[in-house]
Amino acid sequence: MSERRRISARRIGRAAASVCIAVLATTAGACSSEPLTVPTHTTPVVGCEHLDIEPCNTLEHDCQVSRLELAACLRRTEPGKLPTVTYMTEQQYADYINATYASVKPPVPNHFEIAMTWLGLAQLGSFDFIPMQAADVADWFGTYRWRQKELLLIDHGRPADDVASNVELVSSLIRALRDRDIDIGPWTTEVGVFDIDSNWGSDAMYFGESQLFAKRYQAALDGVKPERLDEMALFNQGIREDIAWIRAQPSSFVGTNARFARNFGARTAYLAWKKAGVDGVNALYDTKSVTHQLMANETEARPLPALTYHSLPRASDEWEYSPTMTAIGAWGLFLSLGSLGQNLDEESTWSLALKWSGERLFVHKGVAPNQSETALIWQLEMADEESAATLEEALQAYPMNPQVRRIGSFVTLAISSNRTPLDWAFVSE
């Protein structure tokens, strides 16, 4: 949930970060610099009818306090004190990001990036930092930053009294309230640092909850009566659009950082709310979340299947003993198969990815004098032998002359940059 990761994700397409085209911003003219035309057809927010929800200038303290009260009401909690608010101009924020991250250089070669290119999730250079320009945040509202415990707002030199800014402020304050409740820093350490899969999953919980409640505020501003608001249809449509957008990016891995969390997470949060209200949403933070759950919750909340993990392969002397170990989950499998899998349409790819039942992914680098060599080992447990056989066939068509072996429902893919055999990569249990 790093700021650098989210900034890098926004750089692959400014539109992805713009509140103008975000799912929340459905009101025409929401990013106009013209004076606000207050909606005349708003409906009250259920349970918060006593609050004034009309858009206000989000750069002003009184407006921020008002939106904090609304965010707290939506979550059925007390507003408490407004977080510290920091303002930056577009140029100041660009300078801050550049000063923070420009000196952070990826390794050369970047073995993890190379491995992701073999899986169809990245291109060489996808993970490089690109200096930010002020124009890159010209339409960005700001965010809540849990590390600094502050609300960061971008001052664009004009009032931020449009609908989209108000909705985004409520969304940010909902995340601030969640941080107040559980302290996001330690929580991410407990549930989100195991691997990439759980990191994407924890992002979805955090941003999905704020998307759920902010959408309700947006619907009220749009005059949608609560009984006519079909939240599942709304989030499912957003997910379909997100999938198409992510798959169209040069790096679907980076694209995932930009677009995966909000709608997938909001759908899961909605199902939890439907079942047990606020307590149901709160319970989502008690356990690790992975992308399989977020994908499977298409019509109802589904429990995570029992996951199976296999022995760690012991590298031969040509490879470093301690590899990078992670997992990209059912979502990463879906993206990879969608990019490289032959004879699989999107529906078949989705169905096969949902058979994912556990995974480990290892990236090794060679030892001296061959430190530039890369090896990828991908262990995948599937729900049954039939899906494993289908996966085995799909992986055999991957580039770089992969070695693929299957034992029952357990499939292993091994690729090396020097195309040498990796027999040590295949374990039997």
VMD Tcl script that draws the C-alpha trace (Angstrom):
set ca {
  {0.00 0.00 0.00}
  {2.97 2.27 -0.65}
  {2.59 5.80 -2.03}
  {5.32 5.12 -4.60}
  {3.43 2.09 -5.92}
  {0.24 4.10 -6.30}
  {2.04 7.06 -7.90}
  {3.76 4.70 -10.37}
  {0.42 3.16 -11.17}
  {-1.06 6.56 -11.93}
  {1.80 7.33 -14.30}
  {0.77 4.62 -16.77}
  {-2.24 6.75 -17.62}
  {-3.17 10.07 -16.08}
  {-6.80 9.29 -16.61}
  {-6.58 6.45 -14.11}
  {-5.89 8.89 -11.30}
  {-8.28 11.60 -12.37}
  {-11.34 12.09 -10.27}
  {-13.00 13.18 -13.50}
  {-13.21 9.68 -14.92}
  {-13.00 7.63 -11.74}
  {-16.03 5.50 -11.04}
  {-17.05 7.93 -8.35}
  {-17.21 10.88 -10.71}
  {-20.43 10.38 -12.61}
  {-21.76 13.91 -12.44}
  {-21.28 15.98 -15.57}
  {-18.87 18.86 -15.15}
  {-17.48 17.46 -11.91}
  {-13.96 18.67 -12.68}
  {-14.90 22.03 -14.12}
  {-13.23 25.13 -12.71}
  {-16.54 26.96 -13.08}
  {-18.51 27.80 -9.92}
  {-20.47 24.91 -8.52}
  {-24.02 24.36 -9.67}
  {-25.50 22.69 -6.61}
  {-27.51 19.57 -7.46}
  {-31.22 20.22 -7.02}
  {-32.29 16.58 -7.01}
  {-30.33 15.18 -4.08}
  {-31.84 12.60 -1.80}
  {-30.87 12.12 1.87}
  {-28.27 9.56 2.86}
  {-30.09 6.80 4.72}
  {-29.38 7.08 8.44}
  {-27.74 10.48 7.98}
  {-30.80 12.56 7.12}
  {-29.88 15.11 9.79}
  {-26.68 16.07 7.94}
  {-26.27 18.65 5.20}
  {-24.76 16.73 2.30}
  {-24.73 19.50 -0.32}
  {-21.29 19.98 -1.92}
  {-19.01 22.52 -0.29}
  {-15.46 23.77 -0.85}
  {-13.34 20.84 0.32}
  {-10.30 23.08 0.81}
  {-12.06 24.84 3.70}
  {-11.99 23.61 7.28}
  {-15.76 23.80 7.89}
  {-16.42 21.68 4.81}
  {-13.85 19.13 5.91}
  {-15.49 18.84 9.33}
  {-18.90 18.46 7.68}
  {-17.65 15.67 5.39}
  {-15.97 13.95 8.36}
  {-19.35 13.88 10.13}
  {-20.90 12.34 7.03}
  {-18.12 9.75 6.69}
  {-18.56 8.76 10.33}
  {-22.33 8.54 9.95}
  {-21.97 6.28 6.92}
  {-19.73 3.97 8.99}
  {-21.98 4.22 12.06}
  {-19.20 5.60 14.22}
  {-18.19 8.86 15.91}
  {-16.37 11.48 13.82}
  {-13.85 12.50 16.43}
  {-11.18 15.01 15.49}
  {-10.35 15.97 11.92}
  {-6.96 14.58 10.86}
  {-4.12 16.96 10.19}
  {-4.65 18.56 6.76}
  {-1.68 19.33 4.51}
  {-1.96 21.35 1.31}
  {0.37 21.18 -1.67}
  {0.23 22.80 -5.05}
  {0.56 20.57 -8.10}
  {4.24 21.54 -8.47}
  {4.98 21.05 -4.79}
  {3.57 17.56 -4.87}
  {5.50 16.65 -8.02}
  {8.69 17.97 -6.40}
  {7.98 15.99 -3.23}
  {7.48 12.73 -5.11}
  {10.57 13.28 -7.25}
  {12.73 14.10 -4.23}
  {11.43 11.05 -2.38}
  {11.76 8.42 -5.08}
  {14.08 9.60 -7.86}
  {17.15 8.27 -6.03}
  {15.63 4.81 -5.58}
  {17.10 2.77 -8.41}
  {15.90 -0.72 -9.31}
  {18.53 -3.45 -9.46}
  {20.25 -4.10 -12.77}
  {19.20 -6.50 -14.02}
  {15.82 -6.43 -12.31}
  {15.30 -10.16 -11.91}
  {11.73 -9.84 -10.64}
  {10.72 -7.60 -13.52}
  {12.29 -10.06 -15.97}
  {10.26 -12.88 -14.40}
  {7.07 -10.84 -14.71}
  {7.76 -10.26 -18.42}
  {7.94 -14.04 -18.86}
  {4.48 -14.29 -17.30}
  {3.07 -11.57 -19.55}
  {2.51 -9.14 -16.67}
  {5.14 -6.51 -17.46}
  {7.55 -5.12 -19.99}
  {11.18 -4.26 -19.36}
  {11.19 -0.87 -17.65}
  {7.66 -1.22 -16.26}
  {8.88 -0.84 -12.67}
  {11.20 2.12 -13.31}
  {10.41 5.43 -11.65}
  {9.39 8.15 -14.11}
  {9.85 11.71 -12.83}
  {6.53 13.37 -12.12}
  {5.35 16.56 -13.74}
  {2.85 18.98 -12.22}
  {0.47 18.14 -15.06}
  {0.36 14.54 -13.85}
  {-1.70 15.61 -10.82}
  {-3.70 18.37 -12.50}
  {-6.95 16.51 -11.83}
  {-5.99 14.60 -8.69}
  {-7.89 15.53 -5.53}
  {-5.52 14.17 -2.91}
  {-5.71 11.31 -0.42}
  {-5.43 10.22 3.18}
  {-1.89 9.11 4.02}
  {-1.88 6.59 6.84}
  {1.86 6.72 7.43}
  {1.72 10.46 8.13}
  {-1.77 10.30 9.67}
  {-2.78 13.23 7.51}
  {-5.18 14.31 4.83}
  {-3.21 15.56 1.83}
  {-5.10 17.89 -0.51}
  {-3.86 19.29 -3.81}
  {-4.57 23.01 -4.19}
  {-5.19 23.56 -7.89}
  {-5.64 27.30 -7.47}
  {-9.42 27.18 -7.59}
  {-12.25 26.17 -5.24}
  {-12.69 22.43 -4.87}
  {-16.45 22.65 -4.46}
  {-17.44 20.20 -7.17}
  {-19.30 16.95 -6.60}
  {-16.33 14.70 -7.33}
  {-14.10 16.50 -4.80}
  {-16.74 16.13 -2.11}
  {-17.16 12.43 -2.81}
  {-13.41 11.88 -2.85}
  {-13.02 13.76 0.42}
  {-15.60 11.51 2.05}
  {-13.79 8.47 0.66}
  {-10.46 9.69 2.06}
  {-11.99 10.41 5.46}
  {-13.55 6.95 5.62}
  {-10.02 5.56 5.25}
  {-8.85 7.95 7.97}
  {-11.55 6.64 10.30}
  {-10.56 3.06 9.55}
  {-6.95 3.95 10.34}
  {-8.12 5.47 13.62}
  {-9.99 2.27 14.47}
  {-7.32 -0.34 13.74}
  {-4.05 1.50 12.90}
  {-3.39 0.58 9.28}
  {0.39 0.37 9.69}
  {0.48 -2.69 11.98}
  {-2.54 -4.16 10.18}
  {-0.74 -4.17 6.83}
  {2.19 -5.90 8.52}
  {-0.14 -8.61 9.77}
  {-2.18 -9.23 6.62}
  {-0.60 -7.55 3.61}
  {3.14 -8.15 3.51}
  {3.20 -11.90 2.91}
  {3.24 -11.57 -0.85}
  {1.88 -9.55 -3.75}
  {-1.43 -11.42 -3.66}
  {-2.17 -10.49 -0.04}
  {-0.95 -6.96 -0.67}
  {-3.48 -6.53 -3.47}
  {-6.07 -8.13 -1.19}
  {-5.42 -5.80 1.74}
  {-5.50 -2.78 -0.57}
  {-8.92 -3.93 -1.75}
  {-10.25 -4.11 1.80}
  {-8.98 -0.63 2.67}
  {-9.97 1.17 -0.52}
  {-13.04 -0.97 -1.15}
  {-14.68 0.02 2.13}
  {-14.26 3.69 1.30}
  {-15.59 3.08 -2.21}
  {-18.72 1.40 -0.83}
  {-19.69 4.30 1.42}
  {-18.59 7.04 -0.95}
  {-20.76 5.48 -3.65}
  {-23.76 5.83 -1.36}
  {-22.99 9.52 -0.93}
  {-22.56 9.86 -4.71}
  {-25.93 8.19 -5.30}
  {-27.61 10.60 -2.89}
  {-26.10 13.57 -4.73}
  {-27.34 12.07 -7.99}
  {-30.85 11.85 -6.58}
  {-31.00 8.05 -6.66}
  {-33.52 6.76 -4.17}
  {-32.02 4.12 -1.85}
  {-34.51 1.45 -2.94}
  {-33.45 1.96 -6.56}
  {-29.70 1.81 -5.92}
  {-28.40 -1.56 -7.17}
  {-24.97 -1.61 -5.58}
  {-24.01 -5.06 -6.84}
  {-24.77 -4.05 -10.42}
  {-22.80 -0.85 -9.92}
  {-19.71 -2.60 -8.59}
  {-19.90 -5.44 -11.11}
  {-20.00 -2.91 -13.94}
  {-17.01 -1.14 -12.43}
  {-15.16 -4.45 -12.18}
  {-15.83 -5.26 -15.82}
  {-14.45 -1.88 -16.82}
  {-11.44 -2.31 -14.54}
  {-10.62 -5.73 -15.98}
  {-10.73 -4.41 -19.54}
  {-8.59 -1.40 -18.64}
  {-5.98 -3.38 -16.68}
  {-5.59 -5.98 -19.42}
  {-5.09 -3.22 -22.00}
  {-2.13 -1.69 -20.16}
  {1.51 -2.28 -21.17}
  {1.96 -3.81 -17.71}
  {-1.12 -5.43 -16.20}
  {0.88 -5.80 -12.97}
  {1.26 -2.01 -12.69}
  {-2.28 -1.54 -13.97}
  {-3.55 -3.69 -11.11}
  {-2.07 -1.22 -8.64}
  {-4.11 1.55 -10.27}
  {-7.50 -0.06 -10.75}
  {-7.97 -3.38 -8.96}
  {-8.68 -2.39 -5.37}
  {-11.70 -0.12 -5.30}
  {-14.47 -2.02 -7.07}
  {-13.38 -5.55 -6.21}
  {-13.03 -4.45 -2.61}
  {-16.30 -2.53 -2.60}
  {-18.22 -5.56 -3.84}
  {-16.80 -7.70 -1.04}
  {-17.48 -4.95 1.51}
  {-21.06 -4.63 0.24}
  {-21.69 -8.36 0.64}
  {-20.28 -8.21 4.17}
  {-22.50 -5.20 4.94}
  {-25.54 -6.94 3.52}
  {-24.95 -9.92 5.78}
  {-24.00 -8.23 9.05}
  {-23.91 -4.46 8.62}
  {-20.91 -2.53 9.99}
  {-19.83 -5.54 12.02}
  {-19.55 -7.55 8.82}
  {-17.33 -4.92 7.21}
  {-15.20 -4.69 10.35}
  {-14.73 -8.46 10.33}
  {-13.08 -8.27 6.91}
  {-10.05 -6.74 8.60}
  {-9.58 -9.67 10.97}
  {-7.99 -12.01 8.45}
  {-5.67 -12.02 5.46}
  {-7.43 -11.35 2.17}
  {-6.30 -12.74 -1.18}
  {-7.47 -11.99 -4.69}
  {-9.24 -15.35 -5.09}
  {-11.90 -14.26 -2.59}
  {-12.34 -10.91 -4.30}
  {-12.82 -12.59 -7.67}
  {-15.11 -15.34 -6.39}
  {-17.54 -13.02 -4.58}
  {-19.58 -12.46 -7.73}
  {-23.04 -12.88 -6.21}
  {-22.43 -13.83 -2.60}
  {-19.58 -13.93 -0.10}
  {-17.59 -17.12 -0.49}
  {-15.06 -18.53 1.96}
  {-11.47 -18.94 0.87}
  {-10.85 -22.55 -0.18}
  {-8.33 -24.59 1.79}
  {-4.94 -23.69 0.36}
  {-2.23 -26.24 -0.31}
  {1.47 -25.43 -0.37}
  {4.35 -27.66 -1.41}
  {7.98 -28.05 -0.45}
  {10.43 -25.33 -1.35}
  {12.77 -26.28 -4.18}
  {16.46 -26.37 -3.29}
  {18.45 -24.54 -5.94}
  {21.51 -26.06 -7.56}
  {24.95 -24.46 -7.09}
  {24.49 -22.26 -10.16}
  {21.72 -20.30 -8.47}
  {21.51 -18.16 -5.36}
  {20.10 -20.17 -2.48}
  {17.76 -17.49 -1.10}
  {15.34 -16.37 -3.84}
  {12.65 -13.73 -3.86}
  {9.54 -15.63 -2.76}
  {6.03 -14.30 -3.32}
  {2.66 -15.15 -4.88}
  {0.52 -13.32 -7.42}
  {-2.66 -15.22 -6.61}
  {-5.68 -16.11 -8.69}
  {-5.71 -12.60 -10.12}
  {-2.11 -12.84 -11.30}
  {-2.86 -16.25 -12.81}
  {-5.87 -14.81 -14.64}
  {-3.81 -11.95 -16.07}
  {-0.96 -14.24 -17.08}
  {-3.21 -16.76 -18.80}
  {-5.11 -13.93 -20.47}
  {-1.87 -12.57 -21.87}
  {-0.08 -15.78 -22.85}
  {-2.51 -18.69 -22.60}
  {-3.42 -20.11 -25.97}
  {-6.88 -21.45 -26.84}
  {-8.43 -19.85 -23.73}
  {-11.07 -17.13 -24.01}
  {-11.68 -14.68 -21.16}
  {-14.47 -16.73 -19.59}
  {-12.38 -19.92 -19.65}
  {-9.39 -18.06 -18.26}
  {-11.50 -16.63 -15.42}
  {-12.98 -20.03 -14.57}
  {-9.54 -21.66 -14.59}
  {-8.06 -18.93 -12.36}
  {-10.83 -19.53 -9.82}
  {-9.56 -23.12 -9.51}
  {-6.40 -21.66 -7.94}
  {-5.86 -23.31 -4.55}
  {-2.42 -22.17 -3.43}
  {0.83 -20.91 -4.89}
  {4.44 -20.04 -4.39}
  {6.54 -18.07 -6.87}
  {10.34 -17.96 -6.64}
  {12.77 -15.71 -8.53}
  {16.43 -16.76 -8.37}
  {19.48 -14.97 -9.67}
  {22.65 -16.68 -10.77}
  {25.81 -16.79 -8.67}
  {29.11 -15.23 -9.77}
  {30.11 -14.87 -12.50}
  {26.56 -15.32 -13.85}
  {24.67 -12.88 -11.62}
  {22.77 -11.54 -14.61}
  {20.94 -14.83 -15.14}
  {17.37 -15.23 -13.87}
  {15.32 -18.29 -12.97}
  {11.58 -18.39 -12.27}
  {9.87 -21.23 -10.42}
  {6.06 -21.07 -10.18}
  {4.30 -23.68 -8.02}
  {0.52 -23.80 -8.47}
  {-1.97 -26.00 -6.68}
  {-5.32 -26.34 -8.45}
  {-8.70 -27.47 -7.15}
  {-8.70 -30.72 -9.12}
  {-6.72 -32.73 -11.66}
  {-8.87 -31.61 -14.58}
  {-8.11 -27.92 -14.04}
  {-4.46 -28.74 -13.38}
  {-4.22 -30.58 -16.71}
  {-5.74 -27.59 -18.50}
  {-3.26 -25.29 -16.75}
  {-0.36 -27.57 -17.61}
  {-1.25 -27.41 -21.30}
  {-1.59 -23.62 -21.20}
  {1.76 -23.11 -19.45}
  {3.57 -25.29 -21.96}
  {2.83 -22.65 -24.61}
  {4.58 -19.89 -22.62}
  {7.72 -18.25 -24.05}
  {11.34 -19.00 -23.07}
  {11.00 -22.76 -23.59}
  {9.50 -23.46 -20.13}
  {9.69 -26.75 -18.28}
  {6.23 -27.70 -16.99}
  {5.39 -30.74 -14.90}
  {2.24 -31.89 -13.15}
  {1.64 -34.28 -10.28}
  {-2.10 -34.69 -9.81}
  {-3.46 -31.20 -9.10}
  {0.00 -29.69 -8.54}
  {1.65 -27.88 -11.47}
  {5.15 -26.37 -11.61}
  {6.57 -24.05 -14.26}
  {10.32 -23.39 -14.47}
  {12.08 -20.91 -16.78}
  {15.70 -19.75 -16.90}
  {17.22 -16.92 -18.89}
  {20.05 -19.17 -20.08}
  {17.53 -21.91 -20.87}
  {19.43 -24.49 -18.88}
  {17.47 -27.39 -17.33}
  {16.03 -26.68 -13.88}
  {15.32 -30.21 -12.73}
  {15.92 -29.16 -9.12}
  {12.83 -26.93 -9.32}
  {10.38 -29.84 -9.33}
  {9.40 -31.23 -5.95}
  {7.14 -34.21 -5.41}
  {5.33 -33.05 -2.28}
}
mol new
graphics top color blue
foreach p $ca { graphics top sphere $p radius 0.5 }
foreach p [lrange $ca 0 end-1] q [lrange $ca 1 end] { graphics top cylinder $p $q radius 0.2 }
display resetview
